[in-house]
Amino acid sequence: MRLVKLLCSISNPRSKSKTLFSLPSLRGGAISFFSSFSSSTAMDASGESLRRDLAGKQAAVDAQADAVRSLKARPGVSPSEIEAAVEALKKLKMESADIARQIQSSTVAADESSSSSGAAAAVGREAFRQAVVNTLERRLFYIPSFKIYRGVAGLYDYGPPGCAVKANVLAFWRQHFVLEEGMLEVDCPCVTPEIVLKASGHVDKFTDLMVKDEKTGTCYRADHLLKDFCKEKLEKDATLLPEKVAELKHVIAVLDDLSPEQLGAKIKEYGITAPDTKNHLSDPYPFNLMFQTSIGPSGLSSGYMRPETAQGIFVNFKDLYYYNGNKLPFAAAQIGQAFRNEISPRQGLLRVREFTLAEIEHFVDPEDKSHPKFGDVTNLEFLMFPREEQLSAKSAKKINLGEAVAKGTINNETLGYFIGRVYLFLTQLGIDKDRLRFRQHLPNEMAHYAADCWDAEIECSYGWIECVGIADRSAYDLRAHSEKSGVPLVAHEKFSEPREVEKLIITPSKKELGLAFKGSQKMVVEALEAMSESEALEMKAALESKGEVEFHVCTLNKVVIIKKNMVSISMEKKKEHQRVFTPSVIEPSFGIGRIIYCLFEHCYYQRPSKTEDEQLNVFGFPPLVAPIKCTVFPLVKIEKFDIVAKRISKALTTAGISHIIDITGTSIGKRYARTDEIGVPLAITVDSTTSVTIRDRDSKQQIRVDVDEVASVVKEVTDGQSTWADVMWKYPTHAVTPADEA
Ligand code: AMP
């Protein structure tokens, strides 16, 4: 989600400031339609010098982070000293993010330049997508919602096979995450009161910049219009001078960082008009993507349809922590609908206005982010695209997960553990591992409080798509809700021996403040109590030297004078029996619709018909996600075969295997082709009363199995206990004849 201003993208509470695609990829790859990611060009001299600056700044960040860590570990260090060191670290991180952003601009610009040579590949991708989407829509995997009323952009229904695939994906998600990790699952309402989303930052910052056709009022996403304009110019205008080419590429690279004013100025400068009418466009303005509603009949209580499920978990933290025996770490999970009123939804299921999210919030002690099961994933090796490779214009590469954590490429074990688990989840579903990569966020993409973020990106005909975000969000969300609700969302660590600590005590004198500020007294008291340690110590010094000090009270939006007798500030030594802290949260967030769409593309292929005059569509789903596990076909329409087919169907039902019987008189080859098209992995053909054939969808090989054994063989293969190759060994092969082909 883009944010109104650059500053916001750094400090946004739920920072979503990203375009759907990351850098374009247009190099020839394993499948002719596609290409693997390519970040092509060499950086110029200024790029080199920026990278040197970044390396220097990064070294300073690391050194300062070490300094903070050792200060925290040293006994007797005052909190103000630690706070000052943390502030210095934040400042260095901001500076480093700024340089990274500049490098990213030149990298994206360079990559865009290579994309025009991929026009032919783009045509291939478009044709491939058309073939997939036609099959999906014709076989009712999904349907544009409210179609008989001409539909609504960004809203889709899942039809019968789509529903079955989605149910299988979610069942596997529950098994792979909730069950495996003993997560606490919750199910919260979609309608959410305003205060919750105010605290999370969504009310103020969950925005995209929009422009309107001045005559018709049609709305467009401002950054999309500008990007489309620049890309079209670059692709089609051969007369462009080199300076103009560089300028357009630069604009594409920095799109996410442009303020409304800068975006508006560019739209005017380039003379961009409304695409449909060529009318003038309004200035860009932020549009909040949440669907607003009111709760109850009075209309006084404002609410929103939730834009994510995570907030439901955060607000329940206290009860869930108690439910978990007041122990950390633990994870809560939620599957549910999320709503985002996208300005211009496009790319089918990839950018929609209502979609299913599956989210995990793993709560952990910020001082110990180790994971007891990290050893289970440490040997995995897969495509990763760390920050450094992106900034030095290299490609994603295979990296060992254990090494990535050990070297600090991935910030901590728990984050690494979830990255590994997400990799296993996606590849077991059927996502091609060579078209899956984990891309680390660049410093300017991350909120300042985030420790590290990685996206699982899947390559499909639209490019590399972010399908799962895995972020270490530190303590931000729980703190925000603690502050707004007044309910401490904290965890405790009991000490075996009491420890002596120095604590800052701020005691406002309500009597003196009441006399001075009357009705505003409460606000002044709250502001004094909310001072950070460094602010309080600064005030103490000023009161001691001058007797009074100016103090800005945000809630009053004015500066007041605080005198010495109005507040006492001191550092006191105290014995503590426990540590009270706000847990960090590690959040894997899965866009289920995006994963399913990419799965459709990765599983789809075509093969020629018997006469080779037609291409037949096949979805090669793994049995785990296949909407129907097998079909039963009586070879010809005779009663004795029908009786056997019904007996097999009963046995399959008892074994819990979804199946369909097709008793139409159509040729067996056509019936196979029809079910290949919805991805049914196995087909049983009844051609005798004692034994039947089972056909494997992808190899088209057949085996002969006794009628009484057939359900258990199908179960073995579809449950994943045996592969087709295993059962091929065990049972006699049945020769495939031309009649078996469509
Ligand atoms: P976010 O909270 O923006 O990081 O989104 C979490 C996940 O939701 C992303 O990784 C996407 O997979 C998915 N997602 C976000 N926006 C949309 C959308 N408009 N349509 C479909 N999926 C989305």
Residues whose N, C-alpha, C, O or C-beta is under 5 A from the ligand:
A	BS01	AMP	K16 R340 L349 L350 R351 V352 F355 E466 C467 V468 G469 S589 F590 G591 R594
